[in-house]
Amino acid sequence: MNTSPNYRCNQPNAYVYLLRSIKTGKFYIGWTTNVARRLAAHNEGRSLYTKSRGPWELIGFEAFLNQEEAQVREAVLKRSPRMQFFFKKRLLSAKANKVDDPTTPFGPKARFAGKGVVG
């Protein structure tokens, strides 16, 4: 298998995700390289901020080609209430309109939207 840096250049390897607390209804935005592992960490109490607010459900995510893009997107969302509002609205709408697929952690409908993939 080719493991050169150019081999994976068109595959996403960083994600900005949106979680909703089942307990409080509050939202959390973060970035990761593995959404399923990060969701498990939040639900197991291994994240200081989200520890007392769990359990959490994954609302959706955007995929990026590199970690830097994901970190910039997360920072923009956390700084701008307006951008955060539209991010939440888009992901909540996508979640409401899809049927979950138990074979993947993200469901069957991953589609390109803007700069990232929305799952």
Accessible surface in RSA format (square Angstrom, percent):
REM  Atomic radii and reference values for relative SASA: ProtOr
REM  Chains: A
REM  Algorithm: Lee & Richards
REM  Probe-radius: 1.40
REM  Slices: 20
REM RES _ NUM      All-atoms   Total-Side   Main-Chain    Non-polar    All polar
REM                ABS   REL    ABS   REL    ABS   REL    ABS   REL    ABS   REL
RES MET A   1   202.41 104.8 118.97  78.7  83.44 198.7 100.63  85.6 101.78 134.8
RES ASN A   2    82.53  56.9  67.40  65.1  15.14  36.4  27.49  66.2  55.05  53.2
RES THR A   3   122.65  87.2  91.90  93.2  30.75  73.3  63.83  85.7  58.82  88.9
RES SER A   4    48.42  40.9  36.97  49.3  11.45  26.4  38.49  82.0   9.94  13.9
RES PRO A   5   126.11  91.9  99.75  90.9  26.36  95.8 112.53  92.9  13.58  84.4
RES ASN A   6   117.47  81.0 110.78 107.1   6.69  16.1  24.81  59.7  92.67  89.6
RES TYR A   7   102.71  48.0  79.39  45.2  23.32  60.7  51.47  38.7  51.24  63.2
RES ARG A   8   114.93  48.3 110.20  56.2   4.73  11.3  46.52  63.6  68.41  41.5
RES CYS A   9    68.79  52.0  53.07  59.2  15.73  37.0  33.70  85.4  35.10  37.8
RES ASN A  10   124.71  86.0 104.02 100.5  20.69  49.8  31.09  74.8  93.62  90.5
RES GLN A  11    85.93  48.1  85.41  62.4   0.52   1.2  26.84  57.1  59.10  44.8
RES PRO A  12    44.59  32.5  37.86  34.5   6.73  24.5  37.86  31.3   6.73  41.8
RES ASN A  13    55.23  38.1  50.01  48.3   5.22  12.6  13.54  32.6  41.69  40.3
RES ALA A  14     0.00   0.0   0.00   0.0   0.00   0.0   0.00   0.0   0.00   0.0
RES TYR A  15    34.34  16.0  34.34  19.5   0.00   0.0   8.63   6.5  25.71  31.7
RES VAL A  16     0.00   0.0   0.00   0.0   0.00   0.0   0.00   0.0   0.00   0.0
RES TYR A  17     3.33   1.6   3.33   1.9   0.00   0.0   2.11   1.6   1.22   1.5
RES LEU A  18     0.00   0.0   0.00   0.0   0.00   0.0   0.00   0.0   0.00   0.0
RES LEU A  19     0.67   0.4   0.67   0.5   0.00   0.0   0.67   0.5   0.00   0.0
RES ARG A  20    69.69  29.3  69.69  35.5   0.00   0.0  14.80  20.2  54.89  33.3
RES SER A  21     1.42   1.2   0.00   0.0   1.42   3.3   0.00   0.0   1.42   2.0
RES ILE A  22   112.33  63.9  84.31  62.8  28.02  67.5  90.11  64.9  22.22  60.3
RES LYS A  23   138.18  67.4 100.84  61.9  37.34  88.9  70.63  63.6  67.55  72.0
RES THR A  24    69.09  49.1  35.39  35.9  33.71  80.3  44.33  59.5  24.77  37.4
RES GLY A  25    38.10  47.0   0.00   N/A  38.10  47.0  25.03  68.7  13.07  29.3
RES LYS A  26   131.34  64.1 129.24  79.3   2.11   5.0  74.30  66.9  57.04  60.8
RES PHE A  27    59.87  30.0  37.58  23.3  22.28  58.0  37.66  22.8  22.21  63.6
RES TYR A  28    35.35  16.5  31.77  18.1   3.58   9.3  14.37  10.8  20.98  25.9
RES ILE A  29     8.31   4.7   4.95   3.7   3.36   8.1   4.95   3.6   3.36   9.1
RES GLY A  30     1.57   1.9   0.00   N/A   1.57   1.9   1.57   4.3   0.00   0.0
RES TRP A  31    68.24  27.4  55.16  26.7  13.08  30.7  35.30  18.8  32.95  53.4
RES THR A  32     9.06   6.4   4.41   4.5   4.65  11.1   5.17   6.9   3.89   5.9
RES THR A  33    56.48  40.2  38.91  39.4  17.57  41.9  23.46  31.5  33.02  49.9
RES ASN A  34    60.05  41.4  55.76  53.9   4.29  10.3   9.23  22.2  50.81  49.1
RES VAL A  35     3.08   2.0   1.33   1.2   1.75   4.2   1.33   1.2   1.75   4.8
RES ALA A  36    45.95  42.2  35.96  55.5   9.99  22.7  39.99  56.3   5.96  15.8
RES ARG A  37   138.39  58.1 131.15  66.9   7.24  17.2  64.12  87.6  74.27  45.0
RES ARG A  38    66.28  27.8  65.39  33.3   0.89   2.1  18.15  24.8  48.13  29.2
RES LEU A  39    40.94  22.8  39.77  28.5   1.17   2.9  40.11  28.2   0.83   2.2
RES ALA A  40    39.55  36.4  32.97  50.9   6.58  15.0  39.16  55.1   0.39   1.0
RES ALA A  41     8.81   8.1   8.81  13.6   0.00   0.0   8.81  12.4   0.00   0.0
RES HIS A  42     1.91   1.0   0.00   0.0   1.91   4.9   0.00   0.0   1.91   2.2
RES ASN A  43    65.38  45.1  36.08  34.9  29.30  70.6  17.75  42.7  47.64  46.0
RES GLU A  44   113.92  65.4  80.08  60.6  33.84  80.6  43.84  84.8  70.08  57.2
RES GLY A  45    21.72  26.8   0.00   N/A  21.72  26.8  11.14  30.6  10.57  23.7
RES ARG A  46   150.03  63.0 115.81  59.0  34.22  81.5  66.17  90.4  83.86  50.8
RES SER A  47    11.78  10.0   6.86   9.2   4.92  11.3   4.92  10.5   6.86   9.6
RES LEU A  48   166.17  92.5 144.35 103.3  21.81  54.8 146.81 103.1  19.36  52.1
RES TYR A  49   121.77  56.9 113.09  64.3   8.69  22.6  82.70  62.1  39.08  48.2
RES THR A  50     0.09   0.1   0.00   0.0   0.09   0.2   0.00   0.0   0.09   0.1
RES LYS A  51   129.45  63.2 111.12  68.2  18.33  43.6  55.97  50.4  73.48  78.3
RES SER A  52    77.04  65.1  61.45  82.0  15.59  35.9  54.39 115.8  22.65  31.7
RES ARG A  53    76.14  32.0  76.14  38.8   0.00   0.0   9.36  12.8  66.78  40.5
RES GLY A  54    19.04  23.5   0.00   N/A  19.04  23.5   9.26  25.4   9.79  21.9
RES PRO A  55    72.64  52.9  70.20  64.0   2.44   8.9  72.15  59.6   0.49   3.0
RES TRP A  56     7.24   2.9   0.54   0.3   6.70  15.7   0.54   0.3   6.70  10.9
RES GLU A  57    49.89  28.6  46.18  34.9   3.71   8.8  17.55  33.9  32.35  26.4
RES LEU A  58    27.28  15.2  17.17  12.3  10.11  25.4  17.17  12.1  10.11  27.2
RES ILE A  59     2.48   1.4   0.00   0.0   2.48   6.0   0.09   0.1   2.40   6.5
RES GLY A  60     1.85   2.3   0.00   N/A   1.85   2.3   1.85   5.1   0.00   0.0
RES PHE A  61     7.37   3.7   7.37   4.6   0.00   0.0   7.37   4.5   0.00   0.0
RES GLU A  62     6.84   3.9   6.84   5.2   0.00   0.0   1.09   2.1   5.76   4.7
RES ALA A  63     4.49   4.1   0.91   1.4   3.58   8.1   0.91   1.3   3.58   9.5
RES PHE A  64     6.90   3.5   3.36   2.1   3.54   9.2   6.90   4.2   0.00   0.0
RES LEU A  65    84.28  46.9  75.01  53.7   9.27  23.3  75.01  52.7   9.27  24.9
RES ASN A  66    55.51  38.3  54.93  53.1   0.58   1.4  21.14  50.9  34.38  33.2
RES GLN A  67    79.76  44.6  78.31  57.2   1.45   3.5  10.57  22.5  69.20  52.5
RES GLU A  68   115.60  66.4 114.10  86.3   1.49   3.6  61.26 118.5  54.34  44.4
RES GLU A  69    77.28  44.4  70.56  53.4   6.72  16.0  33.42  64.6  43.86  35.8
RES ALA A  70     0.00   0.0   0.00   0.0   0.00   0.0   0.00   0.0   0.00   0.0
RES GLN A  71    76.94  43.0  73.10  53.4   3.85   9.2  20.78  44.2  56.16  42.6
RES VAL A  72    97.43  64.1  94.51  85.6   2.92   7.0  97.30  84.5   0.13   0.4
RES ARG A  73    43.20  18.1  41.30  21.1   1.90   4.5  18.10  24.7  25.10  15.2
RES GLU A  74    26.65  15.3  26.65  20.2   0.00   0.0   1.73   3.3  24.92  20.3
RES ALA A  75    41.89  38.5  34.72  53.6   7.16  16.3  41.18  58.0   0.71   1.9
RES VAL A  76    41.06  27.0  40.74  36.9   0.32   0.8  41.03  35.6   0.03   0.1
RES LEU A  77     0.04   0.0   0.00   0.0   0.04   0.1   0.00   0.0   0.04   0.1
RES LYS A  78   103.98  50.7  74.86  45.9  29.13  69.3  53.55  48.2  50.43  53.7
RES ARG A  79   174.07  73.1 145.19  74.0  28.88  68.8  76.89 105.1  97.18  58.9
RES SER A  80    30.62  25.9  27.97  37.3   2.65   6.1  20.48  43.6  10.14  14.2
RES PRO A  81   111.95  81.6 101.95  92.9  10.01  36.4 106.70  88.1   5.25  32.7
RES ARG A  82   175.15  73.5 167.68  85.5   7.47  17.8  63.08  86.2 112.07  67.9
RES MET A  83    80.20  41.5  78.89  52.2   1.30   3.1  48.62  41.3  31.58  41.8
RES GLN A  84    43.95  24.6  43.95  32.1   0.00   0.0   1.98   4.2  41.98  31.8
RES PHE A  85   112.32  56.2 109.49  67.8   2.83   7.4 111.88  67.8   0.44   1.3
RES PHE A  86    94.24  47.1  90.95  56.3   3.29   8.6  91.38  55.4   2.86   8.2
RES PHE A  87     2.39   1.2   0.01   0.0   2.38   6.2   1.25   0.8   1.14   3.3
RES LYS A  88    48.74  23.8  48.74  29.9   0.00   0.0  16.45  14.8  32.29  34.4
RES LYS A  89   119.57  58.3 112.72  69.2   6.85  16.3  70.47  63.4  49.10  52.3
RES ARG A  90    69.67  29.3  62.74  32.0   6.94  16.5  48.56  66.4  21.11  12.8
RES LEU A  91     0.53   0.3   0.06   0.0   0.47   1.2   0.09   0.1   0.45   1.2
RES LEU A  92    53.95  30.0  50.09  35.8   3.86   9.7  50.34  35.4   3.61   9.7
RES SER A  93    56.72  47.9  48.28  64.4   8.45  19.5  29.45  62.7  27.27  38.2
RES ALA A  94    10.22   9.4   2.62   4.0   7.61  17.3   8.17  11.5   2.06   5.4
RES LYS A  95    55.91  27.3  48.83  30.0   7.08  16.8  26.94  24.3  28.96  30.9
RES ALA A  96    85.70  78.8  45.82  70.7  39.88  90.7  57.52  81.0  28.18  74.6
RES ASN A  97   107.32  74.0  87.34  84.4  19.97  48.1  31.35  75.4  75.97  73.4
RES LYS A  98    32.69  15.9  14.99   9.2  17.70  42.1   8.46   7.6  24.23  25.8
RES VAL A  99   119.31  78.5 115.03 104.1   4.28  10.3 119.26 103.6   0.05   0.1
RES ASP A 100    98.89  69.3  82.22  81.8  16.67  39.4  34.47  81.1  64.42  64.2
RES ASP A 101    39.01  27.3  33.81  33.6   5.20  12.3   8.84  20.8  30.17  30.1
RES PRO A 102   134.99  98.4  93.39  85.1  41.61 151.2 106.98  88.3  28.01 174.1
RES THR A 103   114.29  81.3  77.93  79.0  36.35  86.6  78.87 105.9  35.42  53.5
RES THR A 104    59.31  42.2  47.83  48.5  11.48  27.4  50.88  68.3   8.43  12.7
RES PRO A 105    84.85  61.8  52.85  48.2  31.99 116.3  67.02  55.3  17.83 110.8
RES PHE A 106    50.97  25.5  45.38  28.1   5.59  14.6  50.63  30.7   0.35   1.0
RES GLY A 107    12.93  15.9   0.00   N/A  12.93  15.9   2.46   6.7  10.48  23.5
RES PRO A 108    71.15  51.9  36.53  33.3  34.62 125.8  42.89  35.4  28.26 175.6
RES LYS A 109   108.58  53.0 101.51  62.3   7.07  16.8  73.43  66.1  35.15  37.4
RES ALA A 110    63.77  58.6  35.33  54.5  28.44  64.7  35.34  49.8  28.43  75.3
RES ARG A 111   114.29  48.0 109.20  55.7   5.09  12.1  59.25  81.0  55.04  33.4
RES PHE A 112   167.83  84.0 142.59  88.3  25.24  65.7 142.83  86.6  25.00  71.5
RES ALA A 113    23.60  21.7  12.83  19.8  10.77  24.5  20.93  29.5   2.67   7.1
RES GLY A 114    83.28 102.7   0.00   N/A  83.28 102.7  44.03 120.8  39.25  87.9
RES LYS A 115   186.17  90.8 152.19  93.4  33.98  80.9 103.52  93.2  82.65  88.0
RES GLY A 116     1.51   1.9   0.00   N/A   1.51   1.9   0.52   1.4   0.98   2.2
RES VAL A 117    18.31  12.1  18.31  16.6   0.00   0.0  18.31  15.9   0.00   0.0
RES VAL A 118     0.19   0.1   0.09   0.1   0.10   0.2   0.09   0.1   0.10   0.3
RES GLY A 119     3.10   3.8   0.00   N/A   3.10   3.8   2.36   6.5   0.75   1.7
END  Absolute sums over single chains surface
CHAIN  1 A     7544.2       6169.1       1375.1       4318.7       3225.5
END  Absolute sums over all chains
TOTAL          7544.2       6169.1       1375.1       4318.7       3225.5
